[in-house]
Amino acid sequence: MKLFWKLFCSMVLITALACDVGGYVLIDTQFRASLEREVSALYEENDLLRYALAQELAFHPLYSRRELAAAAKGISISTSRGTVAFRLSGEGGETLGGSGQLAVEAGALTASLPQGQRGWVMDALADGRIYLHAASPLALEDGVLYLENCREVSGLFQDRSEQYQSFFTLVLILTGIVGALSLAVSAMLLRPLSRLSAATRRMAEGELDQRVAVRGDDEIAQLSADFNVMSHRIQRQVRELQEAARRQEDFIGSFAHEIKTPLTSIIGYADLLRSRPATEEQVRQSAGYIFREGRRLEALSRKLLDLVVLDRQDFPLRPVPLDVFLGRVSGAMAPALEQAGIRLTLRAQPVPALIEPDLMETVCLNLLDNARKAMEGGGDLLLEGLLEEGTPVIRVTDSGKGIPAGELERVTEAFYMVDKSRSRAQGGAGLGLALCRRIVDLHGGALELESQPGRGTRVTVRLRGGTP
């Protein structure tokens, strides 16, 4: 059963039960009080009769039961109900005299009375009438007489029956009213729970921004506030999980992208050693590039993990001369550029720049590799390292296809590719320049792009110089 119906039925049943019990107690208490008043009136009438008989004896001394019974015929007592009938009966229940006609039978009450005490009983006649029947003893010289009188109370029972019927009708009306009010109250009380239930279902469907209004300070309001707190925390945790998953995806994409350049150098120098006669110096130089690129690949994997997945921002920077640094970079790219028919020119000054060498080498190799992809038929490529307006600068200038002006602002977005078909054919994923900008930002530098379609592209990386 739903909570709505539980509340509704509970309120209706409690109200009906309370009214029934309260009404029964009230009507029964009133009936008993009326009955006690009738008993008191019955005894008062009996006392009046005893007093009248005593007065009769005072003026006419009588000593026998028969004489008293004969004298009682002349006694008459009237009340608001009319003349009170009474009867004098012997110890065996036989009627000796009296005045008027009693509706109840003689003998039953007098036989059950304790000696010397009065009492009363309730007699129900066959025709439905109900009487209170009282008797009190009169001690005479020749025995005991009982003075009996009765009082009809059929009206009391009739009134009680009518009260029960009226009360039953009233309870039905009240139950209907309470039922209608209970429906309204239950709906009002459960409306916040309905909102909570609906918000919970929407959250289960993936809408994690659900919140409910908090009204008042009762338990349901507290539950609504707790739901909002829970929803906020779940949304934040899911957002953090999504961000962590995105960073992991970025790392996988970035690592897959960046691993190609050192592998290209390693494969190029290995192929050079394998396919061409070489001097001892060439073998030593090629082996050195292969070894260095392998070590860089090892270090790069760890640093990309820290940068992309763990969002690390505190890589140690150290001053590195640009001529030495860019000489190593150009040597790593030499086999791939030579194979593509590209002439690389290096112009580098011994300018110290504050960099993390492995990450900045990733930037330079990405820029050179992008330039290589933009010059499919070969061309000229210039790599510069210089001091410009007091700032260390790394600049890559190619004579490739260039970038349209409308695309220039978006090329550093993750997964964005100007020429998607060409980039995919060459194994691109659109992560290189996005990673470059992130690494340059980490160095506190700036990445600037200038391009003219059909004439080439110039990329400038401005760094910090001096000491850390």
C-alpha positions in Angstrom: 0.0 0.0 0.0 1.3 3.4 -0.9 2.2 5.9 1.9 -0.5 8.2 0.6 -3.2 5.6 1.3 -1.6 4.6 4.6 -1.8 8.2 5.8 -5.4 8.7 4.5 -6.7 5.4 6.0 -4.9 6.1 9.3 -6.3 9.6 9.7 -9.9 8.4 8.8 -9.7 5.3 11.1 -8.2 7.2 14.0 -10.9 10.0 13.7 -13.7 7.5 13.4 -12.4 5.4 16.3 -12.0 8.5 18.5 -15.5 9.8 17.7 -17.0 6.3 18.3 -15.3 5.8 21.6 -15.9 9.4 22.7 -19.6 9.4 21.6 -20.2 6.0 23.3 -18.7 7.1 26.6 -20.6 10.4 26.5 -24.0 8.8 25.7 -23.4 6.0 28.2 -22.3 8.4 30.9 -25.4 10.6 30.3 -27.7 7.5 30.4 -26.2 6.2 33.6 -26.6 9.6 35.2 -30.2 9.8 34.1 -30.8 6.2 35.4 -29.3 7.1 38.8 -31.6 10.1 39.0 -34.6 7.8 38.3 -33.4 5.4 41.0 -33.1 8.4 43.4 -36.6 9.5 42.5 -37.9 6.0 42.9 -36.4 5.8 46.5 -37.8 9.3 47.2 -41.3 8.1 46.2 -40.8 5.0 48.4 -39.7 7.3 51.3 -42.8 9.5 50.8 -45.0 6.5 50.9 -43.3 5.2 54.1 -43.8 8.6 55.6 -47.5 8.7 54.7 -48.0 5.3 56.2 -46.1 6.4 59.4 -48.5 9.4 59.7 -51.5 7.1 59.2 -50.2 4.9 62.0 -49.7 7.9 64.3 -53.3 8.9 64.1 -54.8 5.5 64.0 -52.6 3.0 66.0 -52.7 -0.2 64.0 -50.7 -3.2 65.0 -51.6 -5.9 62.4 -50.5 -6.2 58.8 -54.1 -6.5 57.6 -55.2 -3.4 59.3 -52.2 -1.5 57.9 -53.0 -2.9 54.4 -56.6 -1.7 54.8 -55.6 1.7 55.9 -53.1 2.0 53.0 -56.0 2.1 50.5 -56.8 5.7 51.6 -53.2 7.0 51.1 -52.5 8.9 47.9 -49.3 10.6 46.8 -49.0 12.6 43.6 -45.9 13.7 41.7 -45.2 15.3 38.4 -45.9 12.0 36.8 -49.2 11.6 38.5 -50.4 9.5 41.4 -47.9 7.0 42.7 -49.1 3.5 42.8 -47.8 1.2 45.5 -48.3 -2.2 46.9 -48.0 -3.9 50.4 -46.9 -7.5 50.2 -46.0 -10.1 52.7 -42.8 -12.0 53.2 -44.0 -14.8 50.9 -44.8 -12.3 48.1 -48.5 -12.3 48.6 -50.3 -9.0 47.9 -51.9 -7.6 51.1 -53.1 -4.2 49.8 -52.0 -0.9 48.3 -53.2 1.9 46.1 -53.3 1.8 42.3 -52.1 -1.0 40.0 -48.3 -1.8 39.8 -47.2 -3.1 36.4 -44.6 -5.4 37.8 -45.1 -8.8 39.4 -44.9 -9.2 43.2 -42.6 -11.6 45.0 -39.3 -11.7 43.0 -37.8 -8.5 44.5 -38.9 -9.1 48.1 -37.6 -12.6 48.2 -34.1 -11.4 47.2 -33.8 -8.5 49.7 -31.4 -8.8 52.6 -33.2 -8.7 56.0 -34.1 -5.2 57.0 -32.7 -3.5 53.8 -34.4 -2.0 50.8 -33.4 -2.5 47.2 -34.5 -2.1 43.6 -34.4 -4.1 40.3 -35.1 -3.3 36.7 -38.0 -5.3 35.1 -38.6 -5.5 31.4 -42.1 -6.4 30.4 -43.2 -8.4 27.4 -44.6 -5.3 25.7 -41.2 -3.6 25.8 -41.8 -1.3 28.7 -39.1 -1.1 31.3 -39.7 -0.3 35.0 -37.6 0.4 38.0 -39.1 -1.7 40.9 -38.2 -0.7 44.5 -39.2 -2.3 47.8 -38.5 -1.5 51.5 -39.4 -3.5 54.6 -41.9 -2.3 57.3 -41.5 -4.1 60.6 -44.8 -4.7 62.5 -45.8 -6.6 65.6 -47.1 -9.5 63.6 -44.5 -9.6 60.9 -42.9 -7.7 58.1 -44.6 -6.0 55.3 -42.8 -4.7 52.1 -43.7 -1.4 50.5 -43.3 -1.7 46.8 -43.5 1.0 44.1 -42.2 1.3 40.5 -41.2 3.9 38.0 -41.2 3.5 34.2 -37.9 4.3 32.5 -38.7 3.2 28.9 -38.1 6.8 27.8 -34.5 6.6 29.0 -33.7 3.6 26.8 -35.6 5.0 23.9 -33.7 8.3 24.2 -30.4 6.3 24.3 -31.3 4.4 21.2 -32.2 7.5 19.4 -28.9 9.2 20.5 -27.0 6.2 19.2 -28.7 6.4 15.8 -28.1 10.2 15.6 -24.5 9.7 16.6 -24.0 7.0 14.0 -25.3 9.3 11.3 -23.1 12.1 12.6 -20.1 9.9 12.6 -20.7 8.9 9.0 -20.9 12.6 8.0 -17.8 13.4 10.0 -16.0 10.5 8.5 -16.8 11.7 5.0 -15.6 15.2 5.9 -12.5 13.9 7.6 -11.9 11.7 4.5 -12.0 14.7 2.2 -9.7 16.7 4.5 -7.4 13.7 4.8 -7.1 13.5 1.0 -6.1 17.1 0.9 -3.7 16.9 3.9 -2.1 13.7 2.6 -1.6 15.2 -0.8 -0.1 18.4 0.7 2.2 16.4 3.0 3.4 14.0 0.3 3.9 16.6 -2.4 7.5 17.2 -1.4 8.1 13.4 -1.4 6.6 13.3 -4.9 9.0 16.0 -6.0 11.9 14.1 -4.4 10.8 10.8 -6.1 10.6 12.6 -9.5 14.0 14.2 -9.0 15.5 10.8 -8.0 14.1 9.2 -11.1 15.6 11.9 -13.3 18.9 11.5 -11.5 18.8 7.8 -12.2 18.3 8.7 -15.9 21.5 10.8 -15.9 20.2 14.3 -15.1 22.5 14.9 -12.1 21.7 18.7 -11.7 18.4 17.9 -10.0 17.5 20.0 -6.9 14.3 20.3 -5.0 12.8 23.3 -3.1 13.2 23.3 0.6 10.2 24.7 2.4 9.9 24.8 6.2 12.1 23.1 8.8 10.3 19.8 9.3 11.7 16.3 8.6 10.6 16.4 5.0 12.4 19.7 4.5 15.5 18.2 6.1 15.2 15.3 3.8 14.9 17.6 0.8 18.0 19.5 2.0 19.9 16.2 2.4 18.9 15.2 -1.1 20.2 18.5 -2.5 23.5 18.0 -0.7 23.7 14.4 -2.0 22.8 15.5 -5.5 25.5 18.2 -5.4 28.2 15.8 -4.2 27.2 13.1 -6.7 27.3 15.6 -9.5 30.7 16.9 -8.4 32.1 13.4 -8.0 30.7 12.4 -11.5 32.2 15.5 -12.9 35.5 14.7 -11.3 35.3 11.1 -12.7 34.5 12.4 -16.1 37.4 14.9 -15.9 39.7 12.1 -14.8 38.5 9.9 -17.7 39.0 12.8 -20.1 42.5 13.4 -18.8 43.3 9.7 -19.2 42.0 9.8 -22.8 44.0 12.9 -23.4 47.1 11.2 -22.0 46.5 8.1 -24.2 46.0 10.3 -27.3 48.9 12.6 -26.4 51.2 9.7 -25.6 50.3 7.9 -28.8 50.8 11.1 -30.7 54.2 12.0 -29.1 55.6 8.5 -29.2 55.7 8.7 -33.0 58.4 11.4 -33.2 61.0 9.6 -31.1 60.1 6.3 -32.8 60.5 8.0 -36.2 64.0 9.2 -35.2 64.9 5.8 -33.7 63.7 3.9 -36.8 65.4 6.5 -39.1 68.8 6.2 -37.5 68.4 2.4 -37.3 67.6 2.3 -41.0 70.5 4.5 -41.7 72.8 2.1 -39.9 71.2 -0.8 -41.6 71.1 0.4 -45.2 74.2 2.5 -45.7 77.9 2.0 -45.1 78.9 4.3 -42.2 82.0 5.4 -40.5 82.7 4.7 -36.9 81.7 8.3 -36.1 78.4 8.0 -37.9 77.6 4.7 -36.1 78.5 6.3 -32.8 76.4 9.4 -33.6 73.4 7.4 -34.8 73.6 5.1 -31.8 73.7 8.1 -29.5 70.5 9.5 -31.1 68.8 6.2 -30.8 69.8 5.9 -27.1 68.8 9.5 -26.3 65.5 9.2 -28.0 64.8 6.0 -26.2 65.6 7.6 -22.9 63.5 10.6 -23.8 60.6 8.4 -24.7 60.9 6.8 -21.3 61.0 10.2 -19.5 58.3 11.6 -21.7 55.8 8.9 -20.8 56.1 9.8 -17.1 56.0 13.5 -17.6 52.9 13.3 -19.9 51.2 11.2 -17.3 51.9 13.8 -14.6 50.9 16.7 -16.9 47.8 15.3 -18.5 46.4 12.8 -16.0 47.5 14.2 -12.7 47.3 17.8 -13.9 50.7 18.6 -12.4 51.8 22.2 -12.6 55.1 22.3 -10.8 57.7 20.8 -13.1 61.1 22.1 -12.3 62.5 24.5 -14.9 66.2 25.0 -15.5 68.2 27.3 -17.8 69.2 25.6 -21.0 71.2 27.2 -23.9 68.9 27.3 -27.0 71.7 26.5 -29.5 72.6 23.2 -27.7 68.9 22.4 -27.1 67.8 23.1 -30.7 70.8 21.3 -32.1 69.6 18.1 -30.3 66.1 18.7 -31.6 67.1 19.2 -35.2 69.3 16.1 -35.0 66.3 14.0 -33.8 64.2 15.2 -36.7 66.9 15.0 -39.4 66.1 11.5 -40.8 62.3 12.2 -41.1 62.9 15.5 -42.7 65.5 14.2 -45.1 63.2 11.4 -46.1 60.4 14.0 -46.8 62.7 16.1 -49.0 62.7 19.0 -46.6 65.8 21.2 -46.1 66.2 22.1 -42.4 68.1 25.3 -41.5 69.1 25.8 -37.8 69.9 29.3 -36.5 70.4 29.3 -32.8 72.1 31.6 -30.3 73.5 30.5 -26.9 70.6 32.2 -25.2 69.6 30.6 -21.8 65.9 29.8 -21.5 64.1 28.4 -18.4 62.5 25.2 -19.7 61.8 21.6 -18.8 63.8 20.0 -21.6 61.8 16.9 -22.3 58.5 18.7 -22.4 59.8 21.6 -24.5 61.4 19.2 -26.9 58.0 17.7 -27.3 56.8 21.2 -28.3 59.6 21.7 -30.8 59.2 18.2 -32.3 55.5 18.7 -32.7 56.0 22.0 -34.5 58.6 20.5 -36.8 56.5 17.5 -37.5 53.4 19.7 -38.3 55.6 21.6 -40.7 56.7 18.4 -42.3 53.1 17.3 -42.8 52.3 20.7 -44.4 55.1 20.3 -47.0 54.2 17.1 -48.7 56.3 17.9 -51.8 59.3 19.0 -49.8 60.5 22.6 -49.1 62.5 24.8 -46.7 62.1 24.7 -42.9 63.8 27.2 -40.6 64.3 26.5 -36.9 65.5 29.5 -34.9 66.5 30.2 -31.3 67.2 33.8 -30.5 66.8 36.7 -28.0 64.0 39.1 -29.1 63.3 42.2 -27.0 65.0 40.5 -24.0 62.9 37.3 -24.3 64.2 33.9 -25.4 62.3 32.8 -28.5 62.0 29.6 -30.4 60.6 30.0 -33.9 59.6 27.5 -36.6 59.0 28.8 -40.1 57.9 26.5 -43.0 57.0 27.0 -46.7 54.0 24.7 -46.6 50.3 25.1 -47.4 49.6 27.5 -44.6 46.4 27.8 -42.5 43.2 29.7 -43.5 42.6 32.8 -41.4 39.3 31.4 -40.1 41.0 28.3 -38.8 44.0 30.0 -37.2 42.3 30.6 -33.8 41.1 27.0 -33.5 44.2 24.9 -34.4 45.3 24.7 -30.7 42.0 23.1 -29.7 42.1 19.4 -28.8 41.2 17.1 -31.7 40.8 20.0 -34.1 42.3 19.4 -37.6 42.4 21.9 -40.5 42.6 19.2 -43.2 41.0 16.1 -41.6 41.5 13.7 -44.4 45.2 14.6 -44.8 45.8 14.5 -41.0 44.2 11.1 -40.6 46.1 9.8 -43.5 49.3 10.9 -41.9 48.3 9.5 -38.5 47.2 12.8 -36.9 44.7 13.1 -34.1 44.5 16.9 -33.6 46.3 16.8 -30.2 49.8 18.1 -31.1 49.2 21.9 -30.9 46.7 21.6 -28.0 49.4 19.8 -26.0 52.0 22.4 -27.2 49.9 25.3 -25.9 49.5 23.5 -22.6 53.2 22.9 -22.1 54.0 26.5 -23.2 51.5 27.8 -20.6 53.1 25.6 -18.0 56.4 27.4 -18.8 54.7 30.8 -18.4 55.3 31.5 -22.1 53.2 32.3 -25.1 52.5 30.5 -28.4 51.9 32.7 -31.4 50.8 31.6 -34.9 51.1 33.5 -38.2 50.1 31.9 -41.5 49.3 32.7 -45.1 47.6 30.1 -47.2 49.9 28.9 -50.0 53.0 30.6 -48.5 53.6 28.9 -45.2 53.3 29.2 -41.4 55.4 30.7 -38.7 55.0 29.5 -35.0 56.7 31.5 -32.3 57.2 30.3 -28.7 58.2 33.1 -26.2 59.9 31.8 -23.1 61.3 33.2 -19.9 65.1 33.7 -19.7 67.7 33.9 -16.9 67.6 31.8 -13.7 64.6 30.1 -12.0 
